[in-house]
Amino acid sequence: MEQASRRRSALLGALVIAVASQVSMGLEPGAFTISIAVVLLPALCSLWPVLPVAWSMVLAAPGVFLLRALARLTTVGTMAGSWNAHAPEMVFYVCYGLLFELYRHKVRFHPFPLWACLPLAELDALSNLAELLVRVGLDAFLPASLGQLLLVGAVRSILAWGLLWLLDGYGFQLLRREDADRYRRLLLMTASLKSEVAWMDKGTALIEDTMNRAYHLYSSLRDNGGTASDVELALSVATDVHEVKKEYFLIMRGISEALEKEDAGAGMVWQDLAALLGQSVAQTAQAAGKQVVFQRDSRVQFYTTQHHYLMSIFHNLLNNAVEAAPTQGVHHIALTARAEGDNYCFTVRDDCGGIPPERLGQIFLPGFSSKINYTTGAINRGLGLPLVKGLVEEKLHGTIAVSSADGATTFTIHIPKSELEEG
């Protein structure tokens, strides 16, 4: 299914690029043509992180040639000469696609830094040079030709930067502002459901063990002369536990299948995820009447399909910090991400009160909670941090540690890159 999705993405990307390539201008020597299609490529990668650029450009190359040949037929009434005039352009698209695929993993597209225009202009010029070599041979190295190629690459790179700047400036990172809030709520709800399914999965072993012990009790009473009523009761308990197990598994499977259909093939860029978490912190703090300053420092960029687990992990940690913050004063919460060898290291720091030393060893235990509703006397179920620990260690095969001193708390999470990055 994932391969089919990538093929559809590649074909759709190729179609967009081929159509956009028709907006172009001709330059000498020969029929050398400058298209704006590649100006759109960084914006496409920003809005469409899963786009397989290299394959899209390779597939777009013959499409561009075909469209140019048809345009020639429409304007001059013949396709004669199309091969010599437009076939070399396919070399440009193939080279640009391969080079851009390497480039996209080294830069972030929102915000798109101005310095990134320099390598973008260079790969543009190199791709154009490859096309020009096919057209005119070694004459492509003439100073006038090289200067023209560098100028074209610089102009197209600046245009690409300007387009991304406009998209970021008007909130098109999540397409529309009104959709962004709806998407954030949906993502939080889906992440919460996935986390609950993960927690339910931990309970399956307990149900299985309980059923086995109930059946063992029934067998023991039956074989050792237990009263008929006790034997019947033990059998009834074992049967009921078995039925509960079946219903429990059906519920888990139903929720899991619904989530898989809703999220088939989808993923998220870490910067977008961190931005949504920041919005959630702001709204939670505002609703609680607290002044909280949220800071995020991301020195990594990656696309992941494990975004629901990450959302659940950090949403829990950040919400805990907001809930712990006193209503008086200004408090700070920071989320950072960086690469450490084969791992990504995430930290959540806050100055919202800290955790007493005697409780540090208990916070990951199921049922432990310091959240009490003093109006009703109700105690929180105490599954937030155990759930976080379970997701980090069992689902993402990472580690989590906590430290607290002088009213400040730091959670440090290490997760292997291989668990998060799109393969």
N, C-alpha and C positions, 0 to 999 in steps of 0.2 A: 504493500500500500504506500509506503514511504517513497519507494522508487517511482511508482506511478505518479505521485504528487510532484516529485522533482522533475519528471519528464514534462508534466503539464506546465509547471512553472517555467521550464526552459523554453518550451514552445511559445508560451504567452509572452515571455520576455523577448524572444526573437522577433515575434510579430510587432511588438511595440517599437523595437529598435529599427526594424526594417522600414516601418512606416515613417518613423521620425527621420530616417536617413534621407527621405525625399526632399526635406527642407535643406537645401545646400546651395553652394556657390562654386563655380568653376574657376580654377587657377591654372596658369601656365606653369610648366610646359605640358603639352599634350592636353588630355582631357582630365587632368588631375582635379578632383572634386573634394570640397571641404563640406562636411555634413555637421549638423548640430546634434545628431543622435547621441554621440558620446557625452555631450553636455548633460543629458538626462540621466546618464548611468549612475553617478553618485547619488542623485535624488532617488532613483529607483532602489538602490541598495539601502538607503535610509528608510524608505517607506516599506520596503519588501526585503527584509534581511535574509530570507531563505532563498532568494533568487540565485540560481546557479549561473553566475555571470559568464564563465568560460564557455559552457555549453550553449548558452543563449547567443553569444556572439558568433560562435562557430556555425550555429544553425541560421543566424541572421545573415551571414555572408552571402550564401546563394540567393536568399530572399531579396537582399539589396540589389544584387545583379539582375535578378528577374524583373523587379520593379523598374529599374533604370532602363532595361531593354524595352519594356512595355511603354514606358514614357517616351522613349525614342520613336517607337512605332506610332504613337499617338501624334507626336509633333511633326515628324518628317516623313511618316508613311512607310518606313522600312526599319527592320531590325539589323540591317547590314552594318557592320562596323561596331556592333555592340560589344563583341568579345574584346577587341583591342581597346575600346574606350573604357569599359567598365569592369571587366573581369579582374584586373589587377587590384581593384578596390577591395576584393574579398580578402586579399593578403592583409590589408590594414585591419579589418574587423577581427580576423583570427588572431593576429599579433596583439592587438589592443585587448581582446578578451582574456588572453593568457596572462599578459602583464598585469591587467587590472585585477585579476583573481588573486595574484600575489599581493598587490597593493592594498586591497580592501581589508586584509587581515592585519595590516600595520597601522591603520589610522581609524579614527572614529568619525562618523558622519554627522553627529549632532551632539554638541556643536562641531562644525567642520572647521578646524584651525586653518588660518590663512597660509601657514608654512606648508601645509599639505598640498598647496597648489603647485609647488616647485616640482616634486616627484611626479605629480599628475601631468604637468606640462612635458616633462622628460619622456614619460612613457608614450604620450601622445605623439611627440616628435619622432621617437624611435619607430613607432608603428607606421607613421607616414613615410619615414625614410625607407622602411621595408617595401612599401608599395611603390615608392618612386624608383627604387632600384630595379624593380620588375619592369617599370615603364621605360626608363631612360638609361639604365645601367649605371656606370660609374659617374656619369654626369650629375647624379643625385648628390655627389659630394662637393659640387661647386659652392663657393661661399654664398652666393645669392640664394641658391636653393635651400641650403641649411638654415640661413637666416630667416627665410620665409617659413620653414617648418617650425622653427622655434617660436616665431611670432604667433603662428596659428595655435600652437600648443598652449602658449601663455594666455592667449585670448579665451580659448575654450575653457581652460582651467579656472580663470577668473569668473567666467560666466557660470560655471558649475558651482563655484563657491557662492556667488550671488544668489543662485536659485535655492541652494540649501539654506542660506541665511534668511531668505524670504519665508521658506517653509517653516523654519524654527521660529521666526519672529511672529508668525501668525498662528502658531499652535497646531500646525498640520502634522506634528510628530505622531499624534494619534488621530489624524484626519480632521476631526471637528471637536471643538471644546465641549459641546453638549454631549457628544459621544464618549469623551474621555472619562467623565465622571461615571457614566453608565458602565463603561468597560471596566473601570477600577472596581466598582461594586461587584460586577459579575466575576472578575478575577479573584477577589477576596472570598466570595461565596464558594467558587469552585475549589480554591485552595483549601478552604476550611473543610469542604466535603472530602477532598482527597486525603487530608490529614486524619479525618475521622475514620475513613476506610482503613488507613494505615494502622490506626490504633485498634480498630476492630479486628484487624488481621492478627494483632498480638494476642487477642483474646481467644482465637480459635484453638490454640494449644491447650488453654485452660479448659475450654468446653470439652475437647477431646479427652483430656485427662479425667475430668469429672465423670464423663460418660463411662469410661473404662472402670473407674473405681466403683461407680454405682452398679455396673454389671458384675464386677468382682464380688461386691457385697451380696448381690442376689445369689450368685453361684455358691458363695460360702454358706449362706443361710440354708440354701436348698440341700447342700451336700452334708451339712453338719447338724441336721435335725432341727432347724429353726421352725417356729410355729408357722402355720399356713398363712396367717394374716401378715406376719413379718416378711415371709418370702414373697407374697403377692405385692406388698407395699414396696419392697426393694425393686421388684421387676417393674412396677409402675413408675418408680423414680427413674430407673434406667431408660425406660421407653420414653418418658417425658423429656429427659435430657437429650435423647437422640432426636426427638422432634424439634426441640429448640435449636439443636445444632443444624438441622436441615433448613429451618426458617432463617436462621442467622446467616448461613452461607448464601441462601437465595437473595436476601437483602443486600449482602455485600456484592454479589455478582451483578445484581440489578443496578446498583449505584455505580459500580465500576464500569459497566458497559455503557451507561448513560454518559459518564464523564469521558470515556474514550471516544464516543461518537461526537460529543461536543467539541473535543479538543484534538481530533485526528490531524496529525501532521503539523500542528501549530507549535510555535515556540516564541521566545521573546529575547530581546537584547537586554543585557544586564542594566545598562543605563536607563532604559525605559522602566524596568522593574523598580530600580532605586527611586526614580522620580515618582512613581505611583505610591511607594511606601512613604515618601516625604509628604505627599498630599494627604495620605491617611493619617499620619501623625498630626498634621496641622488641623484636620477636621476633628480628630479625637480630642486634642487639647482644647480647641475652641468650645466644643460641646461640654467639656468638663470645667470650663472657666479658668483654665491654667495658661500661663505664659511659658511656652516651650519654644526654643530655637532649635530647629533641626538642621544639621549640616551633613553633607555627604561628600566623600572624597573617593572617587573611583579612578584608580590607575590602571584598570584593565577594561578590556572590551571583549565580550564573547556572546555568542548566541546559544541559547540552551532550550531544550524541551523539558527541563526539570524546573521550570519557573514556578509551578504551583507549590512544589515543596519549598523552594526558596522563599516564596511569598509567605507561606504559612510560618516558616521558621522566624523570619525577621519581623513579620507582623506581630507575632506573639511577643518577641523580645522588646520591640519598640512600644507596643501597647502597655506592657508591664512597666516600662520606665515612665510613661505618661501617667499611669494610674498611681505610681509611687510618688510622683512629684507633689510637693505641698502646693496649696492654692496661692500662697504668698511667694512673691519674688519671681525672678526669671531663671529658668532652668535650661540646660543644654543637653541635646542628644546628638551623637555623631555616629554615622554609619560609614565605614571605610572598607575598601576592597583593594587588594594588591596581589601580585603573583609572587609565590615563593617556591621556586623550583618546579616540581610537578604538581603543586597544589595552588589553590586560590585561598588566600587568608582573608577572612572577613572579621571585623570587630564592631561591636556595638558598645559605645561608652555613654554613660550619663552621669549627671551630678544631682540625681533626684532623691538622694537619701541613703543609698547604699544598702547592703544586706548585713545584718549582725553576724559576727564570726561563728557563733554557735549554730546558725541556720545554714551556713554555706554548704555543709555536707548533706543537707536534707532537701534542698530545693528541687532536685531531680527525682525525688521519690514520689510515686503515684499517691495522690490523696493529700499530700502536704500542701497547705495553702495559708497564706497570711492575709487573704482578702476576705473580710467579713463585712456584711451589711449590718451596721449597728442599729438600723431601724427595724429590720425583720429578724436579725440574728442568723440569717442564712450565711453559710460558708461556701465559698467557691469550691467547685469539684476538684481542683488541684491537679489538672491534667495538662496545663499549658506547657510548663517546662519539661516534664517527662515526655510529652509529645515531641517537643523540639529536639530533645536528646535522641529519641527514637528515630526521627526523620534524618538527623545528621548522621548517626552511626549506622543505622540499619538500611535506610533507603539510599543514602548518598555515600556511605562508607567513609565518613570523615570523623573528625573529633571535635569536641566542644569542651571548653574550660571556662571557669569564671573566677574572677578576683574582685574583692571589694575592700576599699579603705577610704577613710576620711569622707564618707558620704558619697563616694563615687563607685560605680560598678562597671566592670568591663567583661563582656563575653567575647571570647576568641574562638573562631570556628575555622578549621582547616578542612577543605574538601578537594579530593583529587580532580585535576583538570579533566581527566578522562571521563569523570562522572557527569560533568556539566556541559562540556563543549560538544557541539554538533559534530558527529562523526562523518 
